[in-house]
Amino acid sequence: MGKPQKKKSVADRVRKVKASTEIKNNPFEVKINRKKFDVLGQKTKHDVGLPGVSRSKAIKKRKETLLKEYKLKDKSNKFVDRRIGEYDSQMDPEDKILKRFALERQRTQGKRSIYNLNEDEELTHFGQSLADIEKLNDVVDSDSDSEERGLLSAELTASHFGGGGGLLRKKAPGESGDEGSQKPKSRQELIEELILKSKQEKRERQTQKEESQELTEKLDQDWKSIQGLLAHKTPKAERKELEEKPKPDEYDMTVRELAFEMKAQPSERMKTQEELAREERDRLQKLEADRQRRMQGDTEEDSTTKQTYLSADDLNDGFLLNKDDQRMLSYHDGKWNLEDEVEKEEEDAEGDDEGDDKEEEDDDEEEDIDGESGHSDLESDKDSEQEGGDEEGPAGEEAPTKPCSSLSEEEKLALQEAARAELPYTFVAPESYSELKSLLHGHTTEEQCLIVDRIQKCNHPSLGMGNKLKLQKLFDFLLEYVGELATRCPPELSTVNKLVPQLYALCQLFPNAACKAMQTLLSDSAHDMAETLEVKGRTALPGLDMLIYLKITALLFPTSDFRHPVTTPAMVYISQLLTKSHVSSLEEVTSGLALCCLTVEYVTLSQRFVPELINFLLGILHLAVPNKRSIGYCLVPPFRLSGKNCNLLVVQNMAHTESWSRKRLPLSGVQGLKLKDELEKDHYRLSSLTTCLDLVKRCTLLYKSLPSFSHIFQSIRILLAKHLPIEGHPRFIQDLHREVLEAVSVPSVLQPPLVFSKRKPIPLKLFTPKIVEVLDYGKKRGSSKQERERERLKHKYKREFKGALREIRKDTKFLATEKLTEVMERDAERKRKVKELFGSLATQEGEWKALKRRKK
């Protein structure tokens, strides 16, 4: 056992600390970097310190800068109050207010001229300058038209400025006795007499002025009548001037016309979409409020009668004249010219009647044209503007209505019923499909389109936060409603045609939402088709609702793109249908031809070759071939050379072809055909054959530029030329058959194959390389001044780059250390808390066991 060590005293510890501090503060180890002179704004590298001080200073600097930035990362809760004296505790509140007020006045009251030292502030009173008020430049307008302006009668002066004493003064005894015997007049009666007297004087002055004007005009007319009788000779000087005055040439006349030509006037700025939507919403709300008021029976306009006061100089002539009613006063032989005015009025009235008749005729013509051209898929902007204008017709125009007191009870009830029968002008966006269906149920096609249009206008995305989502849902609901209209019996295709522009407008507003909705629809249909193929091995052609969805896809989205998120899957889906669908009835023939029409529409712009289309048309033509024993063409599934349904388009009775007339295949035939007898069936077969030949003709025009054109249509050419008899068919089908056969028989243009060129290509001209003899070898070779400067800059760049990398590595290491420290602190804190919890649990367990032992 060794001897026990003695504990160090406190004095020994203090001595050791002092010795270590003395060693650290050795002046011989202090590093001093002297600097000759200071440069303002330049970072200095000269510092004074001990060994290892620079590293500690770098760490301290990183803690002050980089660590603070790391801790304040992704935080924006700093608020700095920049008001004057806010952080100065020694400044009084009054001084703060005065300084802030002085600074505000300096900002607002800036001097106009920095060199004018005597410029004072401009004092105002109710927004007007006191200097302008003191000038007393107010112009006093006079209501009197008399020539004696500024002259007042003695009675008027006495009554207004004499305190009214002149009106109530006693009469002298020398005045008339009759008046003295009567009762003295009151002040009110005297004022009325004064007003009447002033009006009478004003009337007399006006009459006198008109008489003088009449006499002057009459004198002018008399002078003109006798002026020609007087002998008048122009002086010689004036004659020379008149003779020597040259006539203006065409150039001068053109210059004068251009000088006096009407200049373009600035027009009002175009309103934004938000402003237009807000104005339309306000207009509809105003019309709806008017309709609600009429439904409640309130037809009286809010108008209050204002009491009018007459002045002393009022002649009861305060009415307005329109420009058309103002007539010039003219005389002829001392009389007014009234006949010319009456004739002009009659001509104007006749012109107005003719204009109204022309307008009515134009309106009728426009209605006829609109009725005829109602088969378009998308209406133009002009039609939509006319529809918007029609909305204002019933309620926007202010019709002269009787006041509410003059209407009977029956008329009031009739007005209320008419208001209830009108469509509401404002609608809330539907939240579900059932709500939209209830809004549109029981209305005509035009009313349904109007309802959807008003829903869009009342819920424009710029008018509210949630309107965008509401209109996106409206697009989905309208798609579902269009599908339901197509599945009805009979299908309401006219309503679908009118609702397509509404879908187009919503698609332009929200293209992404419309794209997702159509993609979901196509994916569901493709999934159903795949399940049917797995079970049965074949699938049926789509119904009318899916055909309309494919048509709407071609209208809403571009079909000429090389790859599109909506039209490309739709084209793939159509190709699969043309390949996998089985044709076993005339309804399926109609559906297949509709799919072919859609395919041609999809590829018209891109001219993309679709082999499924050509094969399907060949199969449809094969259904019309009566003899299928020896054929020289090859069929592709789903069609077969012979079988149960291979003669669907063969005419059973050739006598039925004489009564056939060309008709388009109805789309309603996709759902079900109601053909009564064999005559209607043969007519339908001929119409289907005509549609198929027309599609083949369109395909030949579409693919005529392909090199393999003749090979593509070889099977169709053999079928039309050898196996399809058309001798007993109508004349139109024979002509169409001949045109198609001629188009198919055109030989394709064979392009020459690619071969190598016979001549060797001429190489580019090359210059002789510059050879420089190197005399000096080593790190710094002999070179010019520019090259040395370039080498110096490259060396400096490398050095700075290495230094920047070094600092970045140090910063990264510092941040990693700090992050590790934080993690370790968190772990230590967690361990401490867990340890405390385990300790408390152990204590509880011991207490519980002790209590249990006591009970035993």
Protein Blocks (a to p, Z undefined) as FASTA:
>chain_A
ZZddddddfklmmmmmmmmmmmmmpmklpccdddfbdcehiacfbdcddehklmmmmmmm
mmmmmmmmmmmgoiafbccdfbehklmmkbcfklmmmmmmmmmmmmmmccfblklmkbcc
dddeehiafklmmnopaccddfbfbfbghiacfklmmmmmnoommmmpccdfklcfklmm
pccddfklmmmmmmmmmmmmmmmmmmmmmmmmmmmmmmmmmmmmmmmmpccdddfklmmm
mmmpccddfklmmmmmmmmpccdddddddddfklmmmmmmmmmmmmmmmmmmmmnopabd
cdddddddddfklghiacccdfklpccdddeehiacfklmmmmmmmmmmmmmmmmmmmmm
mmmmmmmmmmmmmmbfbdcfklmmmmmmmmmmmmmpccddddfklpcfklmmmmmmmmmm
pccfbdcddfbfklmmmmmgopafklmmmmmmmmmmmmgfklomklmmmmmmmmmmmmmm
mmmmmmpccddfklmmmmmmmmmmmmmmmmmlmmmmmmmmmmmmmmmmmmmmmmnopacd
ddfklmmmmmmmmmmpcfkbfbdfklmmmmmmmmmmmmmpccfbfklmmmmmmmmmmmmm
mmmmnopacfklmmmmmmmmmmmpmblmbccbdcddfbdfbdjklmmmgcfblklmmmpc
cddddfklmnoccdfblmlmmmmmmmmmmmmmmmmmmmmmmmmmpmklmmmmmmmmmmmm
mmmccklpcfklmmmmmmmmmmmmpccdddddddddfbdcdddddddddddddfbgcjbd
cddfklmmmmmmmmmmmmmmmmmmmmmmmmmmmmmmmmmmmmmmmmmmmmmmmmmmmmmm
mmmmmmmmmmmmmmZZ
